[in-house]
Amino acid sequence: MSDLTPTSERPGLHVSKPSPSDPATGSAVCHCGASATATGDAQVKALVDGWTANHGSAHNQTGR
């Protein structure tokens, strides 16, 4: 499997949780230049919520 980590050339959101007892990890890179990483279930949920509200397809919905 190829590396799924987002980059400026391949923007996106990636979340991983290898097992229920491991903390989630996440990374996001937007085509607007914003990027973030998170570790821990609550922090990754906040990262996903922020990405959904402000980046990715949100740019297309608001015309940013």
PDBQT receptor file of N, H, CA, C and O in Angstrom, charges set to zero:
ATOM      1  N   MET A   1       0.850  -1.164   0.000  1.00  0.00    +0.000 N 
ATOM      2  CA  MET A   1       0.000   0.000   0.000  1.00  0.00    +0.000 C 
ATOM      3  C   MET A   1       0.900   1.233   0.000  1.00  0.00    +0.000 C 
ATOM      4  O   MET A   1       1.930   1.260   0.673  1.00  0.00    +0.000 OA
ATOM      5  N   SER A   2       0.514   2.224  -0.739  1.00  0.00    +0.000 N 
ATOM      6  H   SER A   2      -0.323   2.202  -1.287  1.00  0.00    +0.000 HD
ATOM      7  CA  SER A   2       1.285   3.461  -0.799  1.00  0.00    +0.000 C 
ATOM      8  C   SER A   2       1.037   4.303   0.449  1.00  0.00    +0.000 C 
ATOM      9  O   SER A   2       0.076   4.082   1.186  1.00  0.00    +0.000 OA
ATOM     10  N   ASP A   3       1.917   5.264   0.666  1.00  0.00    +0.000 N 
ATOM     11  H   ASP A   3       2.698   5.443   0.068  1.00  0.00    +0.000 HD
ATOM     12  CA  ASP A   3       1.788   6.184   1.792  1.00  0.00    +0.000 C 
ATOM     13  C   ASP A   3       0.558   7.065   1.579  1.00  0.00    +0.000 C 
ATOM     14  O   ASP A   3       0.413   7.695   0.531  1.00  0.00    +0.000 OA
ATOM     15  N   LEU A   4      -0.312   7.104   2.559  1.00  0.00    +0.000 N 
ATOM     16  H   LEU A   4      -0.195   6.592   3.410  1.00  0.00    +0.000 HD
ATOM     17  CA  LEU A   4      -1.552   7.874   2.452  1.00  0.00    +0.000 C 
ATOM     18  C   LEU A   4      -1.476   9.222   3.143  1.00  0.00    +0.000 C 
ATOM     19  O   LEU A   4      -2.477   9.934   3.220  1.00  0.00    +0.000 OA
ATOM     20  N   THR A   5      -0.299   9.585   3.648  1.00  0.00    +0.000 N 
ATOM     21  H   THR A   5       0.514   9.006   3.585  1.00  0.00    +0.000 HD
ATOM     22  CA  THR A   5      -0.131  10.858   4.325  1.00  0.00    +0.000 C 
ATOM     23  C   THR A   5      -0.314  12.004   3.340  1.00  0.00    +0.000 C 
ATOM     24  O   THR A   5       0.343  12.021   2.299  1.00  0.00    +0.000 OA
ATOM     25  N   PRO A   6      -1.188  12.961   3.636  1.00  0.00    +0.000 N 
ATOM     26  CA  PRO A   6      -1.398  14.076   2.722  1.00  0.00    +0.000 C 
ATOM     27  C   PRO A   6      -0.154  14.967   2.620  1.00  0.00    +0.000 C 
ATOM     28  O   PRO A   6       0.599  15.122   3.581  1.00  0.00    +0.000 OA
ATOM     29  N   THR A   7       0.038  15.539   1.447  1.00  0.00    +0.000 N 
ATOM     30  H   THR A   7      -0.573  15.413   0.666  1.00  0.00    +0.000 HD
ATOM     31  CA  THR A   7       1.142  16.472   1.186  1.00  0.00    +0.000 C 
ATOM     32  C   THR A   7       0.587  17.667   0.422  1.00  0.00    +0.000 C 
ATOM     33  O   THR A   7      -0.581  17.674   0.034  1.00  0.00    +0.000 OA
ATOM     34  N   SER A   8       1.416  18.665   0.211  1.00  0.00    +0.000 N 
ATOM     35  H   SER A   8       2.365  18.660   0.527  1.00  0.00    +0.000 HD
ATOM     36  CA  SER A   8       0.951  19.814  -0.572  1.00  0.00    +0.000 C 
ATOM     37  C   SER A   8       0.638  19.409  -2.015  1.00  0.00    +0.000 C 
ATOM     38  O   SER A   8      -0.203  20.029  -2.666  1.00  0.00    +0.000 OA
ATOM     39  N   GLU A   9       1.310  18.378  -2.509  1.00  0.00    +0.000 N 
ATOM     40  H   GLU A   9       1.994  17.874  -1.980  1.00  0.00    +0.000 HD
ATOM     41  CA  GLU A   9       1.019  17.877  -3.858  1.00  0.00    +0.000 C 
ATOM     42  C   GLU A   9      -0.226  16.990  -3.875  1.00  0.00    +0.000 C 
ATOM     43  O   GLU A   9      -0.900  16.878  -4.899  1.00  0.00    +0.000 OA
ATOM     44  N   ARG A  10      -0.528  16.358  -2.737  1.00  0.00    +0.000 N 
ATOM     45  H   ARG A  10       0.019  16.448  -1.905  1.00  0.00    +0.000 HD
ATOM     46  CA  ARG A  10      -1.694  15.478  -2.593  1.00  0.00    +0.000 C 
ATOM     47  C   ARG A  10      -2.444  15.871  -1.322  1.00  0.00    +0.000 C 
ATOM     48  O   ARG A  10      -2.370  15.151  -0.326  1.00  0.00    +0.000 OA
ATOM     49  N   PRO A  11      -3.169  17.001  -1.330  1.00  0.00    +0.000 N 
ATOM     50  CA  PRO A  11      -3.867  17.431  -0.117  1.00  0.00    +0.000 C 
ATOM     51  C   PRO A  11      -4.951  16.444   0.289  1.00  0.00    +0.000 C 
ATOM     52  O   PRO A  11      -5.474  15.701  -0.542  1.00  0.00    +0.000 OA
ATOM     53  N   GLY A  12      -5.271  16.446   1.545  1.00  0.00    +0.000 N 
ATOM     54  H   GLY A  12      -4.846  17.050   2.220  1.00  0.00    +0.000 HD
ATOM     55  CA  GLY A  12      -6.338  15.581   2.038  1.00  0.00    +0.000 C 
ATOM     56  C   GLY A  12      -6.257  15.396   3.540  1.00  0.00    +0.000 C 
ATOM     57  O   GLY A  12      -5.535  16.108   4.237  1.00  0.00    +0.000 OA
ATOM     58  N   LEU A  13      -7.007  14.434   4.013  1.00  0.00    +0.000 N 
ATOM     59  H   LEU A  13      -7.593  13.856   3.447  1.00  0.00    +0.000 HD
ATOM     60  CA  LEU A  13      -7.116  14.118   5.434  1.00  0.00    +0.000 C 
ATOM     61  C   LEU A  13      -6.833  12.638   5.592  1.00  0.00    +0.000 C 
ATOM     62  O   LEU A  13      -7.381  11.820   4.854  1.00  0.00    +0.000 OA
ATOM     63  N   HIS A  14      -5.975  12.278   6.555  1.00  0.00    +0.000 N 
ATOM     64  H   HIS A  14      -5.529  12.943   7.154  1.00  0.00    +0.000 HD
ATOM     65  CA  HIS A  14      -5.686  10.870   6.823  1.00  0.00    +0.000 C 
ATOM     66  C   HIS A  14      -5.801  10.622   8.311  1.00  0.00    +0.000 C 
ATOM     67  O   HIS A  14      -5.213  11.348   9.113  1.00  0.00    +0.000 OA
ATOM     68  N   VAL A  15      -6.557   9.597   8.686  1.00  0.00    +0.000 N 
ATOM     69  H   VAL A  15      -7.034   9.007   8.035  1.00  0.00    +0.000 HD
ATOM     70  CA  VAL A  15      -6.744   9.205  10.081  1.00  0.00    +0.000 C 
ATOM     71  C   VAL A  15      -6.400   7.730  10.203  1.00  0.00    +0.000 C 
ATOM     72  O   VAL A  15      -6.755   6.923   9.344  1.00  0.00    +0.000 OA
ATOM     73  N   SER A  16      -5.702   7.387  11.285  1.00  0.00    +0.000 N 
ATOM     74  H   SER A  16      -5.413   8.043  11.983  1.00  0.00    +0.000 HD
ATOM     75  CA  SER A  16      -5.329   5.997  11.527  1.00  0.00    +0.000 C 
ATOM     76  C   SER A  16      -5.587   5.644  12.980  1.00  0.00    +0.000 C 
ATOM     77  O   SER A  16      -5.328   6.442  13.881  1.00  0.00    +0.000 OA
ATOM     78  N   LYS A  17      -6.098   4.443  13.196  1.00  0.00    +0.000 N 
ATOM     79  H   LYS A  17      -6.308   3.795  12.464  1.00  0.00    +0.000 HD
ATOM     80  CA  LYS A  17      -6.285   3.899  14.542  1.00  0.00    +0.000 C 
ATOM     81  C   LYS A  17      -6.090   2.394  14.414  1.00  0.00    +0.000 C 
ATOM     82  O   LYS A  17      -7.049   1.656  14.189  1.00  0.00    +0.000 OA
ATOM     83  N   PRO A  18      -4.835   1.934  14.559  1.00  0.00    +0.000 N 
ATOM     84  CA  PRO A  18      -4.516   0.529  14.298  1.00  0.00    +0.000 C 
ATOM     85  C   PRO A  18      -5.294  -0.482  15.134  1.00  0.00    +0.000 C 
ATOM     86  O   PRO A  18      -5.591  -1.579  14.662  1.00  0.00    +0.000 OA
ATOM     87  N   SER A  19      -5.624  -0.120  16.369  1.00  0.00    +0.000 N 
ATOM     88  H   SER A  19      -5.382   0.772  16.752  1.00  0.00    +0.000 HD
ATOM     89  CA  SER A  19      -6.418  -1.019  17.204  1.00  0.00    +0.000 C 
ATOM     90  C   SER A  19      -7.220  -0.182  18.194  1.00  0.00    +0.000 C 
ATOM     91  O   SER A  19      -6.901   0.985  18.421  1.00  0.00    +0.000 OA
ATOM     92  N   PRO A  20      -8.263  -0.774  18.788  1.00  0.00    +0.000 N 
ATOM     93  CA  PRO A  20      -9.086  -0.013  19.722  1.00  0.00    +0.000 C 
ATOM     94  C   PRO A  20      -8.311   0.543  20.915  1.00  0.00    +0.000 C 
ATOM     95  O   PRO A  20      -8.709   1.559  21.485  1.00  0.00    +0.000 OA
ATOM     96  N   SER A  21      -7.219  -0.101  21.297  1.00  0.00    +0.000 N 
ATOM     97  H   SER A  21      -6.896  -0.926  20.833  1.00  0.00    +0.000 HD
ATOM     98  CA  SER A  21      -6.459   0.362  22.458  1.00  0.00    +0.000 C 
ATOM     99  C   SER A  21      -5.392   1.388  22.105  1.00  0.00    +0.000 C 
ATOM    100  O   SER A  21      -4.816   2.004  23.003  1.00  0.00    +0.000 OA
ATOM    101  N   ASP A  22      -5.115   1.585  20.825  1.00  0.00    +0.000 N 
ATOM    102  H   ASP A  22      -5.582   1.085  20.096  1.00  0.00    +0.000 HD
ATOM    103  CA  ASP A  22      -4.132   2.579  20.393  1.00  0.00    +0.000 C 
ATOM    104  C   ASP A  22      -4.792   3.932  20.189  1.00  0.00    +0.000 C 
ATOM    105  O   ASP A  22      -5.959   3.999  19.802  1.00  0.00    +0.000 OA
ATOM    106  N   PRO A  23      -4.056   5.020  20.447  1.00  0.00    +0.000 N 
ATOM    107  CA  PRO A  23      -4.627   6.341  20.171  1.00  0.00    +0.000 C 
ATOM    108  C   PRO A  23      -4.702   6.581  18.663  1.00  0.00    +0.000 C 
ATOM    109  O   PRO A  23      -3.864   6.094  17.904  1.00  0.00    +0.000 OA
ATOM    110  N   ALA A  24      -5.688   7.317  18.252  1.00  0.00    +0.000 N 
ATOM    111  H   ALA A  24      -6.369   7.713  18.868  1.00  0.00    +0.000 HD
ATOM    112  CA  ALA A  24      -5.806   7.698  16.842  1.00  0.00    +0.000 C 
ATOM    113  C   ALA A  24      -4.724   8.721  16.517  1.00  0.00    +0.000 C 
ATOM    114  O   ALA A  24      -4.266   9.460  17.389  1.00  0.00    +0.000 OA
ATOM    115  N   THR A  25      -4.326   8.751  15.250  1.00  0.00    +0.000 N 
ATOM    116  H   THR A  25      -4.698   8.151  14.542  1.00  0.00    +0.000 HD
ATOM    117  CA  THR A  25      -3.442   9.799  14.757  1.00  0.00    +0.000 C 
ATOM    118  C   THR A  25      -4.071  10.347  13.488  1.00  0.00    +0.000 C 
ATOM    119  O   THR A  25      -4.779   9.632  12.778  1.00  0.00    +0.000 OA
ATOM    120  N   GLY A  26      -3.813  11.605  13.206  1.00  0.00    +0.000 N 
ATOM    121  H   GLY A  26      -3.238  12.185  13.782  1.00  0.00    +0.000 HD
ATOM    122  CA  GLY A  26      -4.381  12.207  12.009  1.00  0.00    +0.000 C 
ATOM    123  C   GLY A  26      -3.484  13.296  11.470  1.00  0.00    +0.000 C 
ATOM    124  O   GLY A  26      -2.721  13.924  12.204  1.00  0.00    +0.000 OA
ATOM    125  N   SER A  27      -3.593  13.508  10.157  1.00  0.00    +0.000 N 
ATOM    126  H   SER A  27      -4.212  12.998   9.561  1.00  0.00    +0.000 HD
ATOM    127  CA  SER A  27      -2.881  14.612   9.524  1.00  0.00    +0.000 C 
ATOM    128  C   SER A  27      -3.756  15.150   8.406  1.00  0.00    +0.000 C 
ATOM    129  O   SER A  27      -4.528  14.418   7.787  1.00  0.00    +0.000 OA
ATOM    130  N   ALA A  28      -3.619  16.433   8.166  1.00  0.00    +0.000 N 
ATOM    131  H   ALA A  28      -2.992  17.028   8.669  1.00  0.00    +0.000 HD
ATOM    132  CA  ALA A  28      -4.406  17.088   7.129  1.00  0.00    +0.000 C 
ATOM    133  C   ALA A  28      -3.552  18.144   6.453  1.00  0.00    +0.000 C 
ATOM    134  O   ALA A  28      -2.787  18.857   7.103  1.00  0.00    +0.000 OA
ATOM    135  N   VAL A  29      -3.694  18.231   5.133  1.00  0.00    +0.000 N 
ATOM    136  H   VAL A  29      -4.314  17.651   4.606  1.00  0.00    +0.000 HD
ATOM    137  CA  VAL A  29      -3.069  19.285   4.346  1.00  0.00    +0.000 C 
ATOM    138  C   VAL A  29      -4.111  19.751   3.348  1.00  0.00    +0.000 C 
ATOM    139  O   VAL A  29      -4.683  18.941   2.619  1.00  0.00    +0.000 OA
ATOM    140  N   CYS A  30      -4.362  21.051   3.312  1.00  0.00    +0.000 N 
ATOM    141  H   CYS A  30      -3.897  21.710   3.905  1.00  0.00    +0.000 HD
ATOM    142  CA  CYS A  30      -5.361  21.612   2.411  1.00  0.00    +0.000 C 
ATOM    143  C   CYS A  30      -4.665  22.276   1.225  1.00  0.00    +0.000 C 
ATOM    144  O   CYS A  30      -3.516  22.704   1.331  1.00  0.00    +0.000 OA
ATOM    145  N   HIS A  31      -5.358  22.358   0.115  1.00  0.00    +0.000 N 
ATOM    146  H   HIS A  31      -6.292  22.010   0.029  1.00  0.00    +0.000 HD
ATOM    147  CA  HIS A  31      -4.804  23.029  -1.064  1.00  0.00    +0.000 C 
ATOM    148  C   HIS A  31      -4.587  24.518  -0.817  1.00  0.00    +0.000 C 
ATOM    149  O   HIS A  31      -3.865  25.166  -1.576  1.00  0.00    +0.000 OA
ATOM    150  N   CYS A  32      -5.203  25.078   0.241  1.00  0.00    +0.000 N 
ATOM    151  H   CYS A  32      -5.789  24.551   0.857  1.00  0.00    +0.000 HD
ATOM    152  CA  CYS A  32      -4.999  26.491   0.579  1.00  0.00    +0.000 C 
ATOM    153  C   CYS A  32      -3.690  26.716   1.334  1.00  0.00    +0.000 C 
ATOM    154  O   CYS A  32      -3.293  27.859   1.560  1.00  0.00    +0.000 OA
ATOM    155  N   GLY A  33      -3.016  25.624   1.727  1.00  0.00    +0.000 N 
ATOM    156  H   GLY A  33      -3.339  24.696   1.544  1.00  0.00    +0.000 HD
ATOM    157  CA  GLY A  33      -1.753  25.730   2.431  1.00  0.00    +0.000 C 
ATOM    158  C   GLY A  33      -1.826  25.388   3.905  1.00  0.00    +0.000 C 
ATOM    159  O   GLY A  33      -0.784  25.208   4.535  1.00  0.00    +0.000 OA
ATOM    160  N   ALA A  34      -3.001  25.292   4.473  1.00  0.00    +0.000 N 
ATOM    161  H   ALA A  34      -3.847  25.438   3.961  1.00  0.00    +0.000 HD
ATOM    162  CA  ALA A  34      -3.146  24.945   5.884  1.00  0.00    +0.000 C 
ATOM    163  C   ALA A  34      -2.772  23.483   6.099  1.00  0.00    +0.000 C 
ATOM    164  O   ALA A  34      -3.038  22.635   5.247  1.00  0.00    +0.000 OA
ATOM    165  N   SER A  35      -2.154  23.194   7.242  1.00  0.00    +0.000 N 
ATOM    166  H   SER A  35      -1.938  23.883   7.934  1.00  0.00    +0.000 HD
ATOM    167  CA  SER A  35      -1.832  21.810   7.584  1.00  0.00    +0.000 C 
ATOM    168  C   SER A  35      -1.912  21.647   9.095  1.00  0.00    +0.000 C 
ATOM    169  O   SER A  35      -1.765  22.613   9.844  1.00  0.00    +0.000 OA
ATOM    170  N   ALA A  36      -2.149  20.407   9.538  1.00  0.00    +0.000 N 
ATOM    171  H   ALA A  36      -2.268  19.623   8.929  1.00  0.00    +0.000 HD
ATOM    172  CA  ALA A  36      -2.245  20.120  10.964  1.00  0.00    +0.000 C 
ATOM    173  C   ALA A  36      -2.044  18.635  11.194  1.00  0.00    +0.000 C 
ATOM    174  O   ALA A  36      -2.282  17.817  10.305  1.00  0.00    +0.000 OA
ATOM    175  N   THR A  37      -1.602  18.293  12.400  1.00  0.00    +0.000 N 
ATOM    176  H   THR A  37      -1.409  18.957  13.123  1.00  0.00    +0.000 HD
ATOM    177  CA  THR A  37      -1.518  16.904  12.828  1.00  0.00    +0.000 C 
ATOM    178  C   THR A  37      -2.150  16.803  14.203  1.00  0.00    +0.000 C 
ATOM    179  O   THR A  37      -2.267  17.798  14.919  1.00  0.00    +0.000 OA
ATOM    180  N   ALA A  38      -2.560  15.588  14.570  1.00  0.00    +0.000 N 
ATOM    181  H   ALA A  38      -2.466  14.780  13.988  1.00  0.00    +0.000 HD
ATOM    182  CA  ALA A  38      -3.164  15.370  15.883  1.00  0.00    +0.000 C 
ATOM    183  C   ALA A  38      -2.884  13.950  16.338  1.00  0.00    +0.000 C 
ATOM    184  O   ALA A  38      -2.767  13.031  15.528  1.00  0.00    +0.000 OA
ATOM    185  N   THR A  39      -2.779  13.787  17.653  1.00  0.00    +0.000 N 
ATOM    186  H   THR A  39      -2.874  14.533  18.311  1.00  0.00    +0.000 HD
ATOM    187  CA  THR A  39      -2.611  12.467  18.262  1.00  0.00    +0.000 C 
ATOM    188  C   THR A  39      -3.585  12.373  19.429  1.00  0.00    +0.000 C 
ATOM    189  O   THR A  39      -3.698  13.297  20.235  1.00  0.00    +0.000 OA
ATOM    190  N   GLY A  40      -4.276  11.262  19.509  1.00  0.00    +0.000 N 
ATOM    191  H   GLY A  40      -4.183  10.511  18.854  1.00  0.00    +0.000 HD
ATOM    192  CA  GLY A  40      -5.279  11.054  20.551  1.00  0.00    +0.000 C 
ATOM    193  C   GLY A  40      -6.669  11.173  19.958  1.00  0.00    +0.000 C 
ATOM    194  O   GLY A  40      -6.913  11.986  19.066  1.00  0.00    +0.000 OA
ATOM    195  N   ASP A  41      -7.562  10.363  20.457  1.00  0.00    +0.000 N 
ATOM    196  H   ASP A  41      -7.364   9.703  21.181  1.00  0.00    +0.000 HD
ATOM    197  CA  ASP A  41      -8.898  10.282  19.872  1.00  0.00    +0.000 C 
ATOM    198  C   ASP A  41      -9.624  11.630  19.859  1.00  0.00    +0.000 C 
ATOM    199  O   ASP A  41     -10.196  12.004  18.834  1.00  0.00    +0.000 OA
ATOM    200  N   ALA A  42      -9.614  12.355  20.957  1.00  0.00    +0.000 N 
ATOM    201  H   ALA A  42      -9.150  12.051  21.789  1.00  0.00    +0.000 HD
ATOM    202  CA  ALA A  42     -10.329  13.634  21.014  1.00  0.00    +0.000 C 
ATOM    203  C   ALA A  42      -9.699  14.669  20.086  1.00  0.00    +0.000 C 
ATOM    204  O   ALA A  42     -10.406  15.423  19.417  1.00  0.00    +0.000 OA
ATOM    205  N   GLN A  43      -8.359  14.704  20.049  1.00  0.00    +0.000 N 
ATOM    206  H   GLN A  43      -7.785  14.092  20.592  1.00  0.00    +0.000 HD
ATOM    207  CA  GLN A  43      -7.679  15.671  19.192  1.00  0.00    +0.000 C 
ATOM    208  C   GLN A  43      -7.901  15.354  17.717  1.00  0.00    +0.000 C 
ATOM    209  O   GLN A  43      -8.063  16.266  16.906  1.00  0.00    +0.000 OA
ATOM    210  N   VAL A  44      -7.911  14.070  17.363  1.00  0.00    +0.000 N 
ATOM    211  H   VAL A  44      -7.779  13.330  18.022  1.00  0.00    +0.000 HD
ATOM    212  CA  VAL A  44      -8.149  13.691  15.969  1.00  0.00    +0.000 C 
ATOM    213  C   VAL A  44      -9.588  14.017  15.579  1.00  0.00    +0.000 C 
ATOM    214  O   VAL A  44      -9.838  14.454  14.456  1.00  0.00    +0.000 OA
ATOM    215  N   LYS A  45     -10.536  13.810  16.495  1.00  0.00    +0.000 N 
ATOM    216  H   LYS A  45     -10.332  13.455  17.407  1.00  0.00    +0.000 HD
ATOM    217  CA  LYS A  45     -11.918  14.184  16.195  1.00  0.00    +0.000 C 
ATOM    218  C   LYS A  45     -12.005  15.683  15.929  1.00  0.00    +0.000 C 
ATOM    219  O   LYS A  45     -12.702  16.103  15.005  1.00  0.00    +0.000 OA
ATOM    220  N   ALA A  46     -11.308  16.496  16.725  1.00  0.00    +0.000 N 
ATOM    221  H   ALA A  46     -10.742  16.155  17.475  1.00  0.00    +0.000 HD
ATOM    222  CA  ALA A  46     -11.305  17.948  16.516  1.00  0.00    +0.000 C 
ATOM    223  C   ALA A  46     -10.664  18.300  15.174  1.00  0.00    +0.000 C 
ATOM    224  O   ALA A  46     -11.132  19.206  14.485  1.00  0.00    +0.000 OA
ATOM    225  N   LEU A  47      -9.602  17.593  14.801  1.00  0.00    +0.000 N 
ATOM    226  H   LEU A  47      -9.222  16.857  15.361  1.00  0.00    +0.000 HD
ATOM    227  CA  LEU A  47      -8.969  17.813  13.502  1.00  0.00    +0.000 C 
ATOM    228  C   LEU A  47      -9.946  17.519  12.362  1.00  0.00    +0.000 C 
ATOM    229  O   LEU A  47     -10.060  18.304  11.421  1.00  0.00    +0.000 OA
ATOM    230  N   VAL A  48     -10.638  16.404  12.447  1.00  0.00    +0.000 N 
ATOM    231  H   VAL A  48     -10.545  15.766  13.211  1.00  0.00    +0.000 HD
ATOM    232  CA  VAL A  48     -11.612  16.034  11.406  1.00  0.00    +0.000 C 
ATOM    233  C   VAL A  48     -12.751  17.052  11.353  1.00  0.00    +0.000 C 
ATOM    234  O   VAL A  48     -13.163  17.465  10.270  1.00  0.00    +0.000 OA
ATOM    235  N   ASP A  49     -13.258  17.453  12.510  1.00  0.00    +0.000 N 
ATOM    236  H   ASP A  49     -12.923  17.118  13.391  1.00  0.00    +0.000 HD
ATOM    237  CA  ASP A  49     -14.341  18.443  12.543  1.00  0.00    +0.000 C 
ATOM    238  C   ASP A  49     -13.892  19.769  11.922  1.00  0.00    +0.000 C 
ATOM    239  O   ASP A  49     -14.636  20.384  11.159  1.00  0.00    +0.000 OA
ATOM    240  N   GLY A  50     -12.678  20.204  12.252  1.00  0.00    +0.000 N 
ATOM    241  H   GLY A  50     -12.074  19.704  12.872  1.00  0.00    +0.000 HD
ATOM    242  CA  GLY A  50     -12.153  21.444  11.682  1.00  0.00    +0.000 C 
ATOM    243  C   GLY A  50     -11.939  21.347  10.186  1.00  0.00    +0.000 C 
ATOM    244  O   GLY A  50     -12.233  22.291   9.453  1.00  0.00    +0.000 OA
ATOM    245  N   TRP A  51     -11.430  20.217   9.728  1.00  0.00    +0.000 N 
ATOM    246  H   TRP A  51     -11.191  19.451  10.324  1.00  0.00    +0.000 HD
ATOM    247  CA  TRP A  51     -11.217  19.988   8.293  1.00  0.00    +0.000 C 
ATOM    248  C   TRP A  51     -12.558  20.040   7.557  1.00  0.00    +0.000 C 
ATOM    249  O   TRP A  51     -12.686  20.681   6.514  1.00  0.00    +0.000 OA
ATOM    250  N   THR A  52     -13.550  19.354   8.120  1.00  0.00    +0.000 N 
ATOM    251  H   THR A  52     -13.446  18.833   8.967  1.00  0.00    +0.000 HD
ATOM    252  CA  THR A  52     -14.863  19.299   7.487  1.00  0.00    +0.000 C 
ATOM    253  C   THR A  52     -15.500  20.686   7.409  1.00  0.00    +0.000 C 
ATOM    254  O   THR A  52     -16.125  21.027   6.406  1.00  0.00    +0.000 OA
ATOM    255  N   ALA A  53     -15.343  21.474   8.453  1.00  0.00    +0.000 N 
ATOM    256  H   ALA A  53     -14.835  21.196   9.268  1.00  0.00    +0.000 HD
ATOM    257  CA  ALA A  53     -15.973  22.793   8.500  1.00  0.00    +0.000 C 
ATOM    258  C   ALA A  53     -15.225  23.844   7.688  1.00  0.00    +0.000 C 
ATOM    259  O   ALA A  53     -15.847  24.770   7.166  1.00  0.00    +0.000 OA
ATOM    260  N   ASN A  54     -13.901  23.720   7.569  1.00  0.00    +0.000 N 
ATOM    261  H   ASN A  54     -13.396  22.968   7.992  1.00  0.00    +0.000 HD
ATOM    262  CA  ASN A  54     -13.114  24.824   7.029  1.00  0.00    +0.000 C 
ATOM    263  C   ASN A  54     -12.225  24.521   5.825  1.00  0.00    +0.000 C 
ATOM    264  O   ASN A  54     -11.720  25.448   5.192  1.00  0.00    +0.000 OA
ATOM    265  N   HIS A  55     -12.025  23.259   5.500  1.00  0.00    +0.000 N 
ATOM    266  H   HIS A  55     -12.435  22.506   6.015  1.00  0.00    +0.000 HD
ATOM    267  CA  HIS A  55     -11.083  22.909   4.434  1.00  0.00    +0.000 C 
ATOM    268  C   HIS A  55     -11.681  21.832   3.540  1.00  0.00    +0.000 C 
ATOM    269  O   HIS A  55     -12.853  21.480   3.673  1.00  0.00    +0.000 OA
ATOM    270  N   GLY A  56     -10.863  21.312   2.627  1.00  0.00    +0.000 N 
ATOM    271  H   GLY A  56      -9.911  21.599   2.519  1.00  0.00    +0.000 HD
ATOM    272  CA  GLY A  56     -11.344  20.269   1.731  1.00  0.00    +0.000 C 
ATOM    273  C   GLY A  56     -12.530  20.746   0.920  1.00  0.00    +0.000 C 
ATOM    274  O   GLY A  56     -12.469  21.789   0.268  1.00  0.00    +0.000 OA
ATOM    275  N   SER A  57     -13.591  19.993   0.961  1.00  0.00    +0.000 N 
ATOM    276  H   SER A  57     -13.640  19.147   1.491  1.00  0.00    +0.000 HD
ATOM    277  CA  SER A  57     -14.766  20.349   0.167  1.00  0.00    +0.000 C 
ATOM    278  C   SER A  57     -15.470  21.596   0.689  1.00  0.00    +0.000 C 
ATOM    279  O   SER A  57     -16.277  22.182  -0.033  1.00  0.00    +0.000 OA
ATOM    280  N   ALA A  58     -15.186  22.023   1.933  1.00  0.00    +0.000 N 
ATOM    281  H   ALA A  58     -14.530  21.547   2.519  1.00  0.00    +0.000 HD
ATOM    282  CA  ALA A  58     -15.800  23.253   2.468  1.00  0.00    +0.000 C 
ATOM    283  C   ALA A  58     -15.415  24.460   1.613  1.00  0.00    +0.000 C 
ATOM    284  O   ALA A  58     -16.200  25.402   1.496  1.00  0.00    +0.000 OA
ATOM    285  N   HIS A  59     -14.232  24.452   1.017  1.00  0.00    +0.000 N 
ATOM    286  H   HIS A  59     -13.594  23.687   1.112  1.00  0.00    +0.000 HD
ATOM    287  CA  HIS A  59     -13.826  25.545   0.146  1.00  0.00    +0.000 C 
ATOM    288  C   HIS A  59     -14.760  25.658  -1.062  1.00  0.00    +0.000 C 
ATOM    289  O   HIS A  59     -15.095  26.761  -1.494  1.00  0.00    +0.000 OA
ATOM    290  N   ASN A  60     -15.166  24.537  -1.587  1.00  0.00    +0.000 N 
ATOM    291  H   ASN A  60     -14.894  23.641  -1.235  1.00  0.00    +0.000 HD
ATOM    292  CA  ASN A  60     -16.049  24.542  -2.752  1.00  0.00    +0.000 C 
ATOM    293  C   ASN A  60     -17.468  24.977  -2.368  1.00  0.00    +0.000 C 
ATOM    294  O   ASN A  60     -18.153  25.613  -3.170  1.00  0.00    +0.000 OA
ATOM    295  N   GLN A  61     -17.909  24.647  -1.172  1.00  0.00    +0.000 N 
ATOM    296  H   GLN A  61     -17.353  24.131  -0.521  1.00  0.00    +0.000 HD
ATOM    297  CA  GLN A  61     -19.269  24.992  -0.756  1.00  0.00    +0.000 C 
ATOM    298  C   GLN A  61     -19.429  26.471  -0.489  1.00  0.00    +0.000 C 
ATOM    299  O   GLN A  61     -20.511  27.024  -0.692  1.00  0.00    +0.000 OA
ATOM    300  N   THR A  62     -18.355  27.133  -0.028  1.00  0.00    +0.000 N 
ATOM    301  H   THR A  62     -17.477  26.684   0.137  1.00  0.00    +0.000 HD
ATOM    302  CA  THR A  62     -18.488  28.528   0.345  1.00  0.00    +0.000 C 
ATOM    303  C   THR A  62     -17.871  29.466  -0.694  1.00  0.00    +0.000 C 
ATOM    304  O   THR A  62     -17.937  30.687  -0.556  1.00  0.00    +0.000 OA
ATOM    305  N   GLY A  63     -17.272  28.885  -1.731  1.00  0.00    +0.000 N 
ATOM    306  H   GLY A  63     -17.218  27.893  -1.843  1.00  0.00    +0.000 HD
ATOM    307  CA  GLY A  63     -16.689  29.696  -2.776  1.00  0.00    +0.000 C 
ATOM    308  C   GLY A  63     -15.386  30.351  -2.391  1.00  0.00    +0.000 C 
ATOM    309  O   GLY A  63     -14.982  31.332  -3.014  1.00  0.00    +0.000 OA
ATOM    310  N   ARG A  64     -14.704  29.824  -1.358  1.00  0.00    +0.000 N 
ATOM    311  H   ARG A  64     -15.032  29.026  -0.851  1.00  0.00    +0.000 HD
ATOM    312  CA  ARG A  64     -13.411  30.383  -0.943  1.00  0.00    +0.000 C 
ATOM    313  C   ARG A  64     -12.332  30.072  -1.921  1.00  0.00    +0.000 C 
ATOM    314  O   ARG A  64     -11.184  30.469  -1.720  1.00  0.00    +0.000 OA
TER     315      ARG A  64
